[in-house]
Amino acid sequence: MTTLSTLDERISRRVQAVDYQHWREKVVAVGGCSAPVRLAGAWQVQSHAGHVLAHRGGDVFTPCGNRRESVCPSCSDRYSADAFHLMRAGLSGGAKDVPLSVRERPRLFVTLTAPSFGPVHSRRTSARGRAVPCRCGDYHHTADPRIGTPLDPDTYDYRGAVLWQGHAGELWARTMTRLRRLIAHAAGLTVRDFRFHARLSFAKVAEYQRRGLVHFHAVIRLDGPDGAVDPSPSWATTDLLTTAVREAARTTKHRPKDLRHTLVWGEQVDVRPIRADQASAVESPDGGISEGGLAAYVAKYATKGTNKSEAADRPIRSQAHLDALDVSPHHRRMMQTAWDLGAHPDLVHLRRWAHMLGFRGHFLSKSKAYSTTFTRLRDDRRAWRLTQVLDALGVNTESVIVVNSWEFLGTGYKSDAERELAEAIYEGQRDQRQQKYRQEEV
C-alpha cells in the first residue's frame, strides 16, 4: 500500500532534482512570485544591419502582477513600493517631473466613511482611554471576531450596505465635482472659469473596515490650472480647502439611475492638514499629518485587501462556489446579497464583484495631474533593466533593435512544493532588503 508523500518530502525531492538550479534562477528573477506567468520563446539584440549581438531562448517566468498580499506577497510588495513612490512624488515633489513647490500648496489628508446600516458590535473607549462596554453589554478585545458584525443580523440593512458599496466610486466622483463648485464659489469664480484658475488634484486609497464596508483615505491638493507643475492661486489656502472639503462631505448626495436609494457619506469625516516635513510618524500632537510618514501609510493600504474571514481572493462563479467559501456569517451574507442583487440586469456588476463584498472600485486611484503613474514607474524600471543588459554588451538603445517572441504556456507552479520554495525565496530576498535598509540607516 502506497502513501502520499508529505510536503517536506516533495520539497526535498524538488531541491535534489537535476534542473533545480535552473528553475531557482528563474524564480529569483521574478522575486519569488507565487503565481508566475510561464512563457516560452526568445529575445535577441541585433544591429540595424541585422547582425545578432545577443540571443537568449527557452522558457521563462514573468511576475503575475497581483497587488493582493494574500495572492502573491512578492508582487504585492512591488505594487506597494510603486504606490509609495507615486504618493511620495505628489506629496514631496523633486522626482518624476513633480516640482518641490507642491509642498507649499494647500494639502489635506481626508478620510471619508460609509454611513450606518444598523448597529454593530464595537470596542469603544472613553475620553480617558478606559474600555466602554459594547451595546451588547460585553467588553470586546481587539481580536474579537464579533467586532463590526451586526447586533441583529435580521434587521441590518444588507441590501443598502451592498448597494452603497457598489456605487462608492460614483459617490466619490460626485463629491469631487461638488468640491470644485464649492471652491469656485468661495473664490468668487464661476464653475466654468474654475479650471482656468486652479485644479483639484488627489490620490485616494480604499480600506475595508471590520464591518466589511470601505472607507477612503485621500490626499487632496489645490494646484494651479496646469496641476503639479503650476503654483496654486493666491486665494487658495488650507483653511479654504478644509471648509470646502467638510461641506462637500456633508452635502454630497448621489442617486444612481438604477437605484431608489440616495447615497451619502457617514458622519465620521476626518480632515487634517499635511505638514511639509519628512518625519516618520504619521500623526503629530497638533493634529497635522507628516508627508514623510503619510506616503508609506497610504501605500500599505493599497495592498491590504480583505483577509480570509472577510472576502474571497477570486471572483465567485456560481452559488455552489459561494456556498463552499470559508468566510464569516456576516460577510457571507454580504456576498450573498451582492450575488442576489446582481441577478437584476441593472445591477449585474454586483454579482461580478460579490467576492469583494460588492466593491468594484480601484483600491488606489488618482487624478491625472497628481503625480506620476504606475505605467511610468514600470516603464522606467523596464528601461533600466534593458540599459543594464545593453551596457554589458557595450551598445546603447539607439544603435540596436530588441526583438521579443514569446508564447504563453500557463500560470502558476507545477506543484505545491515549488510554490513553497518560491515563497521561501521571496522571504529571503525581503529579509536581505530589510537588513540592507537598516544598515543604511545606521
Residue, then its C-alpha position, 0 to 999 in steps of 0.5 A: m500500500t502506497t502513501l502520499s508523500t508529505l510536503d517536506e518530502r516533495i520539497s526535498r525531492r524538488v531541491q535534489a532534482v537535476d534542473y533545480q538550479h535552473w528553475r531557482e534562477k528563474v524564480v529569483a528573477v521574478g522575486g519569488c512570485s507565487a503565481p508566475v506567468r510561464l512563457a516560452g520563446a526568445w529575445q535577441v539584440q541585433s544591429h540595424a544591419g541585422h547582425v545578432l549581438a545577443h540571443r537568449g531562448g527557452d522558457v521563462f517566468t514573468p511576475c503575475g502582477n497581483r497587488r493582493e498580499s494574500v495572492c502573491p506577497s512578492c508582487s504585492d510588495r512591488y505594487s506597494a513600493d510603486a504606490f509609495h513612490l507615486m504618493r511620495a512624488g505628489l506629496s514631496g515633489g523633486a522626482k518624476d517631473v513633480p516640482l518641490s513647490v507642491r509642498e507649499r500648496p494647500r494639502l489635506f489628508v481626508t478620510l471619508t466613511a460609509p454611513s450606518f446600516g444598523p448597529v454593530h458590535s464595537r470596542r469603544t473607549s472613553a475620553r480617558g482611554r478606559a474600555v466602554p462596554c459594547r451595546c451588547g453589554d460585553y467588553h470586546h478585545t481587539a481580536d474579537p471576531r464579533i467586532g463590526t458584525p451586526l447586533d441583529p443580523d435580521t434587521y441590518d440593512y444588507r441590501g443598502a450596505v451592498l448597494w452603497q458599496g457598489h456605487a462608492g466610486e460614483l459617490w466619490a466622483r460626485t463629491m469631487t465635482r461638488l468640491r470644485r463648485l464649492i471652491a469656485h464659489a468661495a473664490g468668487l469664480t464661476v464653475r466654468d472659469f474654475r479650471f482656468h484658475a486652479r485644479l483639484s488634484f488627489a490620490k485616494v486609497a480604499e480600506y475595508q473596515r471590520r464591518g466589511l464596508v470601505h472607507f477612503h483615505a485621500v490626499i487632496r491638493l489645490d494646484g494651479p490650472d496646469g496641476a503639479v507643475d503650476p503654483s496654486p492661486s493666491w486665494a487658495t489656502t488650507d483653511l479654504l480647502t478644509t471648509a470646502v472639503r467638510e461641506a462637500a462631505r456633508t452635502t454630497k448626495h448621489r442617486p444612481k439611475d438604477l437605484r431608489h436609494t440616495l447615497v451619502w457619506g457617514e458622519q465620521v469625516d476626518v480632515r487634517p492638514i499635511r505638514a511639509d516635513q519628512a518625519s516618520a510618524v504619521e500623526s503629530p500632537d497638533g493634529g497635522i499629518s507628516e508627508g514623510g510618514l503619510a506616503a508609506y501609510v497610504a501605500k500599505y493600504a493599497t495592498k491590504g485587501t480583505n483577509k480570509s474571514e472577510a472576502a474571497d481572493r477570486p471572483i465567485r462563479s456560481q452559488a455552489h462556489l459561494d456556498a463552499l467559501d470559508v468566510s464569516p456569517h456576516h460577510r457571507r451574507m454580504m456576498q450573498t446579497a451582492w450575488d442576489l442583487g446582481a441577478h437584476p440586469d441593472l445591477v449585474h456588476l454586483r454579482r461580478w464583484a460579490h467576492m469583494l463584498g460588492f466593491r468594484g472600485h480601484f483600491l488606489s486611484k488618482s487624478k491625472a495631474y497628481s503625480t506620476t503613474f504606475t505605467r511610468l514607474r514600470d516603464d522606467r524600471r523596464a528601461w533600466r533593466l534593458t540599459q543594464v543588459l545593453d551596457a554589458l554588451g557595450v551598445n546603447t538603445e539607439s544603435v540596436i533593435v530588441v526583438n521579443s517572441w514569446e508564447f504563453l504556456g500557463t500560470g502558476y507552479k507545477s506543484d505545491a512544493e515549488r510554490e513553497l520554495a518560491e515563497a521561501i525565496y521571496e522571504g529571503q530576498r525581503d529579509q536581505r532588503q530589510q537588513k540592507y535598509r537598516q544598515e543604511e540607516v545606521 
